[in-house]
Amino acid sequence: MTRLPAFLLPLLLLSAMFVGTPAASAYVPPVTRAQVSLDAGWRFLRADAAGAEAPGFNDAAWSQVSVPHTWNATDGQDGGANYYRGIGWYRKHFTPSTTLAGRRLWLQFDGVNQVADVWVNGVKLGQHRGGFAGFRFDATAALKLGQDNVIAVKADNAAKADIAPISADFTFFGGIYRGVSLTALDLLAARMGDSGGPGVHLRQRSLSDASASVEVTTKAWNNRASTARVKIRTVVADHAGVIVGETTSATRSVNAATGFDTLQTVTIARPHRWNGKADPYLYRASVEIIDADTNVVKDVVTEPLGLRTTAVDADTGFSLNGRPLRLHGVNAHQDRLNAGWAVTPANQRQDFDLMDEMGVNALRTAHYQQAEQVYDLADERGYVVWTEIPLVNEITDSAAFRANAQQQLLEMIRQNFNHPSIAFWGIGNEQKTSNTATNNLLRDLAAAVRAEDSGRHSTYASHIGDLDPVSGHAELAAYNKYFGWYDTSSTGPGGWADRLHARDPARKIALSEYGAGGSIAQHEENPRPPVTTSRWHPEEYQTLVHENHWADIKTRSYLWGTFVWNMFDFAVDSRSEGDTLGRNDKGLVTYDRNTRKDAFYLYKANWTNTPFVHLNSARWTQRTVAATTVRAYGTTDNVQLTVNGVAVGAPKPPAADHIHTWPITLRPGANTVTITGTRDGRTYSDTATWTLAAA
């Protein structure tokens, strides 16, 4: 979407402090657009209502809400597979300022699940089909400036045979669950109807230590009633606002009501690379659309620019800027407790803070395009991202379904094209059937990725036969494997991965999902594999599964990525397992983000250099068996266990995978169990009280 990137705000504030005396070499893009938030003041009805699009419709009895909003915040997470899937109506009165006269006015919806019909003052602007991409409608003719206007939206999250996903193992939250805004821009401006994209695409054509070449495609429109003489200026500024590259096109004449594209190349000397979490350096590229007769900038689009190269090798895995980079990845859904998909920017920042703490450097946005801010945060914090369309489980063999899948792919790519964090475009996940229709669709989607963005990699996540045709259409293959959970033939992925790599050594493979359920309220000594659909998912078993997987993953550099399923617990209203109905509890962090499970600290110990010690099973406070094994993770120079103030053995030096164990015997009553470690002269500790019931 066209927006002012978060990284640009400090520069604007700085420039405002020195109005009249700007630094000669600094660049701050002119402000040419007006954007009005429309998030507040909606009326909502969770039902169909005949005639609700009419301006005079009486909605006084409807609920008052603001967006982001979902009608499934409660029933979509409580189990029973009975959450409301159907129509909901939203209506809003607002008065746009007369200062917007003479501009083009666009309504922007960042996300509505999954069919949205939009009216302004009874005039239907259009329909959008698909629950995860943003979309816009031109509302210029329908809006009345300085007067009361009514926006009416009919949202529908019922299953549709011609819209992906038809089914999936997550709750399909309904509603206007992302923001809504009105954008006013000049009649001479970037194209707003480009599949919801910014109208500016930045393609890195070459990159070396000496220079970088970036091809800039600008899609613009002359909405005037007469011919316009136009030129395009592209400016690239570094993180401090200093111009490091610019070019201006020749003046051209553009007929009235006509679109036009401009292709330019900008060269940047001695480029500073975007280098993942080690150095997520961002430039900004601003495209100015200029009225050549007056030399006035009429529109500006500013986008992030990260200069980097990526590659995937069947033997050495993923590399960034020519150097191997092990992708320590997680999958993440976008929902959270009591909010569903209607999350806030603060929620998203908290999610990244937790991933940062654990040492995550790669994110798969399973199983759909997520909000713009997710990709902004990934850019700024150095994550390598795999984002994908919601082609999950099954397809409908129809022209309408195929067209919708292509539409969602095009929207995802065009809206997020300029994010350097994105390295992989996903064309689908876990098709249950490998038939002709499915394979033809995957083939066509992979071809569409190549045509739209040849600079990135296409991938697909499979859970059926490793060499099945469904895994052969994308450039990269990935597999959802749940050893120790759904598949108890092995405790980890090492044997499977080695066999597949040996059988097809040219295949570029990743582990796209792995994990196990884990309840922080359920515990078991020496846990056995539970029945996955049962209500018993002891946390200790989840921890054991992740220890086994990490031991296999760490030594297999040919895996181009590995992605834990899942970073956070999430809602699946049809599930009835673990300690909470309606919950997939495979997350390393609880649904409310309040509790890090023990397995979280396994990865923190192996993926970061943060000094800490962590005592496992600390929440298991009421014990019934005296003989137990203390398990701890730590990154300190040594780790010491004390029980009731008495040291158990000598301090232990660093252990393989940072895992330490001690067999102990608890005494009846309360036992104080403490782990301590030292590093750089500081002491770190973690403690718990375990009470053994009297015999």
C-alpha positions in Angstrom: 0.0 0.0 0.0 1.2 3.6 -0.5 2.2 4.9 2.8 4.8 6.9 4.7 7.3 4.3 6.1 7.8 4.2 9.8 11.6 4.8 9.3 10.9 8.1 7.6 9.0 9.7 10.6 12.1 10.7 12.6 13.5 12.5 9.5 10.3 14.5 9.1 10.3 15.5 12.8 13.9 16.5 12.5 13.3 18.6 9.4 10.4 20.3 11.2 12.8 21.5 13.9 14.9 23.4 11.3 12.3 24.9 9.0 14.0 27.6 7.0 17.5 26.2 7.4 17.5 22.7 6.0 20.7 20.8 5.5 21.8 21.3 1.9 22.1 17.6 1.3 19.1 16.3 3.2 16.0 15.2 1.4 12.5 15.1 2.9 9.8 14.2 0.4 7.0 16.8 -0.1 3.7 16.0 1.5 1.2 15.9 -1.3 -1.5 13.5 0.0 -4.1 13.8 2.7 -5.1 10.7 4.5 -8.0 10.5 6.9 -8.5 7.6 9.3 -11.9 6.2 9.2 -11.4 3.6 12.0 -13.8 5.2 14.5 -17.5 5.7 14.7 -19.0 2.6 12.9 -22.3 0.9 13.5 -22.4 -2.9 13.3 -24.9 -5.6 12.9 -24.0 -9.3 12.8 -26.7 -10.3 10.4 -27.9 -9.5 6.9 -30.1 -6.4 6.7 -32.1 -5.6 3.5 -31.5 -2.1 2.3 -28.7 -1.4 4.8 -26.7 0.2 1.9 -29.2 3.1 1.7 -28.1 6.4 3.3 -31.3 6.8 5.2 -31.4 3.3 6.6 -32.1 3.3 10.4 -29.1 1.8 12.1 -29.7 3.3 15.6 -30.2 -0.1 17.2 -26.9 -1.4 15.9 -23.8 -1.8 18.0 -21.2 1.0 18.1 -17.7 -0.3 17.2 -14.4 0.9 15.8 -12.2 -1.0 13.4 -10.2 -3.1 13.4 -13.1 -5.3 14.4 -14.2 -8.9 14.2 -17.5 -10.5 15.1 -15.7 -13.8 16.0 -13.5 -12.6 18.8 -15.2 -14.9 21.3 -17.0 -17.6 19.4 -14.1 -18.1 17.0 -11.8 -19.3 19.9 -14.1 -21.2 22.3 -14.3 -24.5 20.4 -17.3 -26.4 19.0 -16.8 -25.6 15.4 -19.8 -23.4 15.6 -18.6 -19.8 15.2 -20.6 -17.4 13.1 -19.8 -17.5 9.4 -22.1 -15.3 7.4 -22.9 -11.6 6.8 -22.2 -8.6 8.9 -23.0 -5.0 8.1 -21.0 -1.9 8.9 -22.1 1.7 8.5 -20.4 5.0 9.1 -21.4 8.6 8.8 -18.6 11.1 8.1 -18.2 14.6 6.6 -15.1 15.0 4.4 -13.5 18.5 4.4 -14.2 20.8 1.5 -10.4 21.3 1.4 -10.3 18.0 -0.5 -12.1 19.6 -3.5 -10.5 18.9 -6.8 -8.7 15.8 -5.6 -9.2 12.1 -6.3 -10.6 10.4 -3.3 -9.9 6.7 -2.6 -11.4 4.5 0.1 -8.8 2.0 1.4 -9.6 -1.1 3.3 -6.5 -2.9 4.7 -8.4 -6.2 5.3 -11.9 -7.5 5.3 -12.8 -11.2 5.5 -13.6 -12.4 3.1 -16.1 -10.8 0.7 -16.6 -7.1 1.0 -19.3 -5.1 -0.9 -18.9 -1.3 -0.4 -21.3 1.6 -0.9 -21.0 5.3 -0.5 -24.3 7.2 -0.2 -26.1 4.3 -1.8 -23.7 4.1 -4.8 -22.0 0.7 -5.0 -18.2 1.2 -5.4 -17.4 -2.5 -5.9 -16.8 -5.9 -4.4 -13.5 -7.4 -3.2 -13.2 -11.2 -2.9 -10.4 -12.4 -0.6 -9.8 -11.9 3.0 -6.1 -11.0 3.4 -5.1 -8.3 0.9 -5.8 -4.6 1.1 -8.0 -3.0 -1.6 -9.2 0.4 -2.7 -12.2 1.9 -4.4 -12.4 5.3 -6.1 -15.0 7.2 -4.2 -14.6 10.6 -5.8 -17.9 10.7 -7.7 -19.9 9.3 -4.7 -18.6 11.5 -1.9 -20.1 14.9 -1.0 -17.6 17.3 0.5 -18.7 19.3 3.5 -21.8 17.1 3.9 -22.8 14.0 5.7 -21.8 10.8 3.9 -22.6 7.2 4.6 -20.2 4.4 4.0 -21.9 0.9 4.1 -20.0 -2.3 4.0 -21.4 -5.8 3.8 -18.8 -8.3 4.9 -19.2 -12.0 4.6 -16.9 -14.7 6.0 -19.0 -17.7 4.8 -17.2 -20.4 2.9 -17.2 -19.7 -0.8 -16.3 -22.4 -3.4 -14.5 -19.9 -5.6 -12.4 -18.1 -3.0 -9.3 -19.5 -1.3 -9.1 -20.8 1.3 -12.1 -23.2 1.1 -11.0 -24.8 4.4 -8.0 -24.6 6.7 -6.9 -25.5 10.2 -7.5 -22.0 11.7 -10.5 -19.8 12.5 -11.7 -17.6 9.6 -12.5 -14.4 11.6 -15.1 -12.2 10.0 -15.3 -8.5 9.7 -13.4 -5.3 8.9 -10.4 -6.5 10.9 -7.8 -4.0 9.7 -7.9 -0.3 9.3 -10.0 1.9 6.9 -8.9 5.2 5.5 -9.6 7.9 2.9 -6.7 9.0 0.7 -7.0 12.3 -1.2 -4.5 12.9 -4.0 -3.9 15.1 -7.0 -5.5 14.3 -10.3 -1.9 13.7 -11.5 -0.8 10.9 -9.3 0.5 7.3 -8.9 -1.9 4.6 -9.8 -4.1 3.6 -6.9 -5.8 0.7 -8.7 -2.7 -1.4 -9.2 -4.0 -4.4 -7.3 -3.8 -2.3 -4.1 -0.1 -1.7 -4.6 1.8 1.6 -4.3 2.2 2.1 -8.0 6.0 2.1 -7.6 8.1 -1.1 -8.0 11.8 -1.1 -7.1 13.8 -3.9 -8.9 17.4 -4.3 -7.9 19.2 -5.1 -11.2 22.8 -5.3 -9.9 24.7 -5.1 -6.6 28.3 -5.0 -5.8 30.5 -3.3 -3.3 31.1 -0.5 -5.8 27.6 0.2 -6.9 24.0 -0.8 -7.1 21.5 -0.4 -9.9 17.8 -0.1 -9.2 15.1 -0.1 -11.8 12.1 2.0 -10.8 8.8 1.4 -12.5 6.2 4.1 -11.8 2.6 3.5 -12.8 0.8 6.8 -12.8 -2.5 8.4 -14.1 -3.6 11.7 -15.5 -7.1 12.1 -14.3 -7.4 15.6 -15.6 -9.9 16.6 -18.3 -7.0 17.8 -20.5 -3.6 16.7 -21.6 -0.8 17.0 -19.0 2.9 17.5 -19.4 4.6 15.3 -16.9 8.1 14.3 -15.6 9.1 11.8 -13.0 11.9 12.4 -10.5 13.1 9.5 -8.4 15.3 10.2 -5.4 17.0 7.6 -3.2 18.1 8.8 0.2 20.1 7.0 2.8 19.0 6.4 6.4 20.2 9.9 7.4 18.2 11.5 4.6 21.2 12.2 2.4 20.5 11.8 -1.3 22.6 9.0 -2.8 21.0 8.7 -6.2 18.5 10.4 -8.3 17.2 10.7 -11.9 14.5 12.7 -13.7 12.7 11.5 -16.8 12.2 13.5 -19.9 9.0 15.5 -20.1 6.1 13.7 -21.8 2.6 14.6 -22.7 -0.2 12.4 -21.3 -3.7 12.5 -22.6 -6.6 13.1 -20.3 -7.9 10.2 -18.3 -5.0 8.1 -19.3 -2.5 5.9 -17.4 1.2 5.9 -18.2 4.3 3.9 -17.0 7.8 5.3 -16.5 10.9 3.1 -16.3 14.0 4.7 -14.7 17.3 3.4 -13.4 19.0 4.8 -10.3 22.6 4.1 -9.5 23.9 4.1 -5.9 27.6 4.3 -5.3 29.2 2.2 -2.5 25.8 0.7 -1.4 25.1 -0.2 2.2 23.5 -3.6 2.1 20.4 -4.7 4.0 22.0 -7.7 5.8 19.3 -9.3 7.9 19.4 -9.0 11.6 23.1 -8.2 11.5 22.4 -4.9 9.8 18.9 -4.2 8.5 19.9 -1.1 6.6 17.2 0.7 4.7 17.3 3.4 2.1 14.1 5.2 1.0 13.1 5.7 -2.6 10.8 8.6 -3.3 9.1 9.0 -6.7 7.8 12.5 -7.5 5.2 13.0 -10.1 5.7 16.6 -11.4 3.6 18.9 -13.5 6.2 19.9 -16.0 4.4 23.2 -16.9 4.6 24.5 -13.3 7.4 22.3 -12.0 5.2 21.5 -9.0 5.3 18.1 -7.4 1.8 16.7 -7.5 2.3 13.3 -5.9 5.0 11.5 -4.0 5.3 7.8 -3.2 8.0 6.8 -0.7 9.0 3.2 -0.4 11.6 1.2 1.6 14.6 0.1 -0.4 16.9 -2.6 0.9 19.8 -3.7 -1.2 20.6 -7.4 -0.9 21.0 -10.6 -2.8 19.6 -14.0 -1.8 20.3 -17.4 -3.2 19.4 -21.0 -2.3 21.7 -24.0 -3.0 20.7 -27.6 -2.7 23.8 -28.4 -0.6 24.6 -25.3 1.3 21.1 -23.8 1.9 20.2 -20.1 2.0 22.6 -17.3 1.6 22.2 -13.6 2.0 24.6 -11.2 0.3 26.8 -14.2 -0.8 27.2 -15.6 2.7 25.4 -18.7 4.1 22.7 -17.8 6.7 20.9 -20.4 8.7 17.3 -19.4 8.8 16.1 -19.9 12.3 12.4 -19.5 11.5 8.9 -19.6 13.0 5.5 -19.7 11.6 3.0 -17.1 12.9 -0.7 -16.5 12.5 -2.1 -13.0 13.0 -4.7 -13.6 15.7 -4.6 -13.3 19.5 -6.8 -14.0 22.5 -10.1 -12.1 22.6 -9.3 -10.1 19.5 -9.1 -12.6 16.7 -7.5 -11.0 13.6 -8.4 -7.5 14.9 -5.0 -6.8 16.2 -3.2 -3.5 16.8 0.2 -2.2 15.7 1.2 -2.5 19.4 0.2 -6.2 19.3 2.4 -6.7 16.2 5.4 -5.0 17.8 5.0 -7.2 20.8 5.1 -10.3 18.6 8.3 -9.1 17.0 9.8 -8.3 20.4 9.1 -11.9 21.5 10.6 -13.3 18.3 13.6 -11.0 18.7 14.1 -12.3 22.3 14.1 -15.9 21.1 16.6 -15.2 18.3 14.2 -15.7 15.4 15.6 -14.4 12.0 13.0 -15.8 9.6 9.3 -15.6 9.6 6.7 -17.5 7.6 3.3 -15.6 7.6 1.2 -18.7 7.6 -1.0 -19.1 5.7 -1.8 -15.8 4.2 -0.7 -12.3 3.4 -0.6 -10.3 6.7 -0.8 -6.6 7.5 1.5 -4.0 6.0 3.1 -3.3 9.4 4.2 -6.9 9.7 6.4 -6.5 6.6 7.6 -3.0 7.8 8.7 -4.5 11.1 10.4 -7.4 9.3 12.3 -4.8 7.1 13.3 -2.7 10.1 14.4 -5.7 12.3 16.1 -7.8 9.7 13.8 -10.8 9.3 13.9 -13.0 6.2 10.2 -13.5 5.3 8.2 -16.2 3.5 4.7 -14.9 2.8 2.1 -16.9 1.0 -1.4 -17.0 -0.4 -4.2 -18.9 1.4 -4.3 -21.8 -1.0 -4.8 -24.4 1.7 -6.1 -28.0 1.8 -8.1 -28.1 -1.4 -9.2 -26.3 -4.5 -12.3 -26.0 -6.6 -11.7 -27.0 -10.2 -13.3 -23.9 -11.7 -12.2 -20.9 -13.7 -13.5 -18.6 -10.9 -11.4 -20.3 -8.2 -8.3 -20.2 -10.4 -8.9 -16.5 -11.2 -9.3 -15.8 -7.5 -6.0 -17.6 -6.6 -4.2 -15.6 -9.3 -5.8 -12.4 -8.0 -4.7 -13.0 -4.4 -1.1 -13.9 -5.6 -0.9 -10.7 -7.7 -2.2 -8.6 -4.8 0.3 -10.1 -2.4 3.2 -9.5 -4.7 2.3 -6.0 -5.9 1.4 -4.7 -2.4 4.6 -6.0 -0.9 7.0 -5.9 -3.8 9.3 -3.3 -2.2 9.9 -5.0 1.2 13.5 -6.3 1.3 12.6 -8.7 4.0 10.5 -10.8 1.7 12.6 -13.5 0.0 10.0 -16.1 -0.7 6.6 -16.0 -2.3 4.5 -19.0 -1.2 2.0 -20.5 -3.7 0.2 -22.8 -1.3 0.2 -25.1 1.6 -0.7 -28.8 2.2 -3.0 -29.7 -0.7 -4.7 -32.9 0.3 -5.0 -34.2 -3.3 -2.4 -34.3 -6.0 -4.6 -34.4 -9.0 -4.4 -32.7 -12.5 -6.4 -29.6 -11.5 -4.3 -29.0 -8.4 -1.0 -29.5 -10.2 -2.0 -27.3 -13.1 -3.0 -24.5 -10.7 0.3 -24.8 -8.8 2.2 -24.8 -12.1 0.4 -21.6 -13.2 0.9 -19.9 -9.9 4.7 -20.6 -9.9 4.8 -19.2 -13.5 3.0 -16.1 -12.3 5.6 -15.5 -9.6 8.4 -15.8 -12.2 6.6 -13.4 -14.5 5.8 -10.8 -11.8 8.9 -11.0 -9.7 11.9 -13.0 -11.0 14.1 -11.6 -8.3 12.6 -13.7 -5.6 12.0 -17.4 -4.9 8.7 -19.3 -5.2 8.1 -22.1 -2.7 5.3 -24.5 -1.6 4.8 -26.4 1.6 3.7 -30.0 1.2 2.6 -32.8 3.6 2.1 -35.6 1.1 4.7 -37.7 -0.8 8.1 -36.0 -0.7 8.6 -36.4 -4.5 4.9 -35.9 -5.4 4.4 -33.5 -8.3 2.8 -30.9 -6.0 6.3 -30.2 -4.6 7.9 -29.7 -8.0 6.3 -26.6 -9.4 7.9 -23.9 -7.2 11.6 -23.2 -7.3 11.9 -24.4 -3.7 10.4 -27.3 -2.0 9.3 -27.3 1.7 7.7 -29.9 3.9 5.5 -29.9 6.9 6.8 -32.8 9.1 5.6 -33.6 12.6 8.0 -36.3 13.8 7.2 -37.2 17.4 3.7 -35.8 17.1 1.5 -36.9 14.2 4.3 -39.2 12.9 6.0 -41.3 15.6 8.2 -43.2 13.2 11.1 -41.0 14.3 11.9 -38.6 17.0 13.3 -36.0 14.6 13.6 -35.0 11.0 17.3 -36.0 10.4 16.8 -39.4 8.8 13.9 -38.2 6.6 15.9 -35.2 5.4 19.1 -37.2 4.7 17.1 -39.8 2.7 15.3 -37.1 0.6 18.5 -35.2 0.0 20.3 -38.3 -1.1 17.5 -39.4 -3.3 17.1 -36.1 -5.1 20.3 -34.0 -4.4 19.3 -31.2 -6.7 16.1 -30.5 -4.8 16.2 -27.5 -2.5 14.4 -28.5 0.6 13.2 -26.9 3.8 11.4 -27.9 6.9 8.4 -25.6 6.8 6.6 -26.9 9.8 7.5 -29.0 12.9 6.4 -29.0 16.5 4.1 -30.5 19.1 1.3 -29.4 21.4 2.2 -28.1 24.8 0.0 -27.1 27.7 1.6 -24.9 30.4 -1.0 -26.5 32.9 -0.2 -30.1 32.1 3.0 -31.9 33.1 4.5 -35.4 33.0 7.8 -37.0 34.1 9.5 -38.8 31.3 6.6 -38.1 29.0 5.4 -40.5 26.3 3.9 -39.5 23.0 0.3 -38.4 23.8 -2.7 -39.0 21.7 -2.6 -35.8 19.7 -6.4 -35.3 19.6 -6.7 -35.9 23.4 -7.0 -33.3 26.1 -3.5 -34.2 27.5 -0.6 -32.3 25.9 2.1 -32.1 28.6 4.5 -29.3 28.3 7.5 -31.6 28.9 6.7 -33.6 25.8 6.6 -30.5 23.6 10.0 -29.6 25.0 11.4 -33.0 24.2 10.2 -32.9 20.6 11.9 -29.6 20.1 15.1 -30.8 21.7 15.1 -33.8 19.3 14.4 -31.6 16.3 17.1 -29.0 17.1 19.7 -31.7 17.5 18.9 -32.8 13.9 18.4 -29.4 12.3 21.6 -27.8 13.5 23.9 -30.1 11.6 22.1 -30.1 8.3 23.1 -27.0 6.4 21.4 -28.2 3.2 18.0 -27.3 4.7 17.5 -23.8 3.3 15.2 -23.0 6.2 13.4 -24.5 9.2 10.3 -23.0 10.7 8.8 -23.9 14.0 5.1 -24.5 14.1 4.1 -22.2 15.8 5.5 -19.1 17.5 2.2 -18.5 19.2 -0.8 -20.5 20.2 -3.8 -19.7 17.9 -7.5 -20.2 17.4 -8.9 -23.2 15.7 -12.6 -23.4 16.7 -12.9 -26.9 15.5 -10.2 -28.3 17.7 -11.0 -30.0 21.1 -7.6 -31.0 22.4 -5.1 -30.0 25.0 -6.2 -27.9 27.9 -8.4 -25.4 26.0 -11.1 -26.0 23.5 -10.7 -24.2 20.2 -7.0 -23.8 20.5 -3.9 -25.1 18.6 -1.4 -25.2 21.5 1.8 -25.9 19.4 2.9 -22.3 20.1 6.1 -21.5 22.0 4.2 -18.6 23.5 0.7 -18.7 24.9 -2.2 -17.2 22.9 -2.3 -14.2 25.3 1.5 -13.7 24.8 1.9 -13.7 28.6 3.8 -17.0 29.0 6.9 -18.3 27.2 6.9 -22.1 27.2 10.0 -24.0 28.1 10.8 -24.8 24.5 11.0 -21.1 23.8 14.1 -21.0 26.0 15.7 -23.9 24.2 15.8 -21.8 21.0 16.8 -18.7 22.9 19.8 -20.6 24.3 20.8 -21.8 20.9 19.8 -18.8 18.7 21.0 -15.9 20.9 24.0 -14.9 23.0 21.8 -13.4 25.6 23.1 -14.4 29.1 20.3 -16.3 31.1 19.4 -19.5 32.8 16.0 -21.1 32.7 14.5 -23.8 34.9 12.2 -26.2 33.0 8.9 -27.4 34.5 9.0 -24.6 37.0 5.2 -24.3 36.7 4.8 -27.9 37.8 4.6 -26.9 41.5 2.5 -29.8 42.9 4.5 -33.0 42.7 3.5 -36.6 43.5 6.8 -38.5 42.8 10.0 -37.9 44.7 12.5 -39.0 42.0 12.7 -36.4 39.2 15.1 -34.9 36.8 15.8 -31.2 36.8 16.2 -29.8 33.3 17.6 -26.4 32.6 18.8 -24.2 29.7 21.6 -21.7 30.0 24.0 -19.5 28.1 26.2 -18.7 31.1 29.8 -19.9 31.6 28.6 -22.5 34.1 25.3 -23.7 35.6 24.8 -24.7 39.2 21.7 -26.4 40.7 20.8 -26.1 44.4 17.9 -27.8 46.1 16.8 -26.5 49.4 20.0 -24.5 49.6 22.3 -27.4 49.0 24.4 -27.6 45.8 23.9 -30.6 43.7 27.4 -31.5 42.4 29.9 -29.0 41.1 29.0 -26.2 38.6 28.6 -27.6 35.1 30.4 -26.0 32.1 28.5 -25.2 28.9 26.7 -28.3 27.6 25.7 -29.5 24.2 22.7 -27.5 23.0 22.9 -25.6 26.3 20.9 -28.4 28.0 21.7 -29.4 31.6 20.1 -32.2 33.6 20.4 -33.4 37.2 18.5 -36.4 38.8 17.3 -35.5 42.3 15.0 -36.7 45.0 12.5 -34.3 46.4 11.7 -34.3 50.1 8.0 -34.2 51.4 6.7 -30.7 51.5 8.1 -27.6 49.8 11.4 -27.8 47.9 13.2 -24.8 46.6 14.9 -25.5 43.3 17.3 -22.9 42.0 19.5 -22.6 38.9 22.3 -20.1 38.9 24.9 -19.3 36.3 27.7 -16.7 35.9 28.9 -14.8 32.9 31.1 -11.7 32.7 31.0 -11.3 36.4 27.3 -11.3 36.7 25.0 -14.0 38.2 21.8 -15.2 36.7 19.2 -17.4 38.4 15.8 -19.0 38.0 13.9 -20.7 40.9 10.8 -22.5 41.7 9.1 -24.2 44.6 8.0 -27.8 44.1 5.8 -29.3 46.7 5.8 -33.1 47.1 2.6 -34.5 48.6 3.2 -36.6 51.7 2.9 -40.4 51.0 
